[in-house]
Amino acid sequence: LTEGNYTDITQQCWDYFVDLMRNVRTSELCEWKVISRPYSELQGCLEFWAERLNYSYPNALAEQYIFLSHHRYFHNCTLEHPVYFDPPEDVLLAMIIAPICLIPFLVTLVIWRSKDGKAQA
């Protein structure tokens, strides 16, 4: 199978998605429970055929269709509740290691101060 076949197949995936989206009312375009099936079908179709034809996934052509779906159907959707993402790994590592490194220092400080207090008494 050639690249031309993958291009044709991804177009068929897109056409099927567009057909499914015809059943979605404009007022429902931002409701995940309504659009999750068509969206998942598009993504699944693109991924299935990429793997079947030994293409990597995600790939540029598949991403074009995903971006196109967002541009055409979901561009007016805003998040009611912000989505929080994990911080970058280096920040996360620093946030984990800093308190761990402080514990021995604080234990040493407490022991040193308690010994110092006994010496004065």
C-alpha positions as CSV (number, residue, x, y, z in Angstrom):
1,L,0.0,0.0,0.0
2,T,1.3,3.4,-0.9
3,E,1.1,6.9,0.6
4,G,-1.6,7.7,-1.8
5,N,-3.7,5.0,-0.2
6,Y,-3.2,6.5,3.2
7,T,-4.2,9.9,1.9
8,D,-7.4,8.5,0.4
9,I,-8.2,6.5,3.6
10,T,-7.7,9.6,5.8
11,Q,-10.0,11.5,3.6
12,Q,-12.6,8.8,4.1
13,C,-12.1,9.0,7.8
14,W,-12.7,12.7,7.6
15,D,-15.8,12.3,5.4
16,Y,-17.2,9.8,7.9
17,F,-16.5,12.3,10.7
18,V,-18.2,15.1,8.8
19,D,-21.2,12.8,8.2
20,L,-21.5,12.0,12.0
21,M,-21.2,15.7,12.8
22,R,-24.2,16.5,10.7
23,N,-26.3,14.9,13.4
24,V,-24.9,17.3,16.1
25,R,-26.8,20.5,16.6
26,T,-24.8,23.8,16.8
27,S,-25.8,24.2,20.5
28,E,-24.2,20.8,21.3
29,L,-20.9,21.3,19.6
30,C,-19.1,21.9,22.9
31,E,-20.7,19.1,24.8
32,W,-18.3,16.2,25.1
33,K,-20.9,13.6,25.7
34,V,-22.4,14.5,22.3
35,I,-19.2,15.0,20.3
36,S,-17.0,12.3,21.9
37,R,-18.2,9.5,19.6
38,P,-17.6,11.3,16.3
39,Y,-14.3,12.7,17.5
40,S,-13.2,9.3,18.8
41,E,-14.3,7.7,15.6
42,L,-12.1,10.1,13.6
43,Q,-9.1,9.6,15.9
44,G,-9.6,5.9,15.9
45,C,-9.9,5.7,12.1
46,L,-6.8,7.8,11.6
47,E,-4.8,5.7,14.1
48,F,-6.1,2.3,12.9
49,W,-5.1,2.9,9.3
50,A,-1.8,4.5,10.1
51,E,-0.9,1.4,12.1
52,R,-2.3,-0.9,9.4
53,L,-0.3,0.8,6.7
54,N,2.9,0.9,8.9
55,Y,2.8,4.7,9.4
56,S,3.7,6.3,12.6
57,Y,0.9,7.8,14.6
58,P,0.4,10.6,15.2
59,N,1.6,11.8,11.8
60,A,1.3,15.1,9.9
61,L,-1.7,14.1,7.8
62,A,-3.6,12.7,10.8
63,E,-2.8,15.9,12.8
64,Q,-4.1,18.0,9.9
65,Y,-7.5,16.4,10.2
66,I,-7.6,16.7,14.0
67,F,-6.7,20.4,13.7
68,L,-9.3,20.8,11.0
69,S,-11.9,19.3,13.2
70,H,-11.1,21.8,15.9
71,H,-11.0,24.7,13.5
72,R,-14.3,23.8,11.8
73,Y,-16.4,22.5,14.7
74,F,-14.9,23.3,18.1
75,H,-13.2,26.7,17.7
76,N,-15.9,28.5,19.8
77,C,-15.7,26.1,22.7
78,T,-14.2,27.5,25.9
79,L,-13.5,25.5,29.1
80,E,-15.9,26.3,32.0
81,H,-13.4,24.8,34.4
82,P,-9.7,25.3,33.6
83,V,-7.6,22.2,33.0
84,Y,-4.5,22.0,35.1
85,F,-1.5,20.3,33.7
86,D,1.5,18.8,35.5
87,P,4.4,21.2,35.8
88,P,7.6,20.4,33.8
89,E,9.6,17.5,35.1
90,D,12.5,19.7,36.4
91,V,10.0,21.8,38.4
92,L,8.2,18.8,39.7
93,L,11.5,17.2,40.7
94,A,12.5,20.3,42.6
95,M,9.2,20.4,44.4
96,I,9.6,16.8,45.5
97,I,13.3,16.9,46.4
98,A,13.3,20.3,48.3
99,P,11.2,19.1,51.2
100,I,13.0,15.8,51.3
101,C,16.3,17.6,51.6
102,L,15.0,19.9,54.3
103,I,14.0,17.0,56.6
104,P,17.5,16.0,57.7
105,F,18.5,19.6,58.2
106,L,15.4,20.3,60.4
107,V,16.0,17.1,62.4
108,T,19.6,18.1,62.9
109,L,18.6,21.6,64.0
110,V,16.0,20.2,66.5
111,I,18.5,17.8,68.0
112,W,21.2,20.5,68.1
113,R,18.9,23.0,69.8
114,S,17.6,20.4,72.3
115,K,21.2,19.5,73.3
116,D,22.0,23.2,73.6
117,G,19.0,23.7,75.9
118,K,20.1,20.8,78.1
119,A,23.6,22.2,78.5
120,Q,22.2,25.5,79.7
121,A,19.9,23.9,82.3
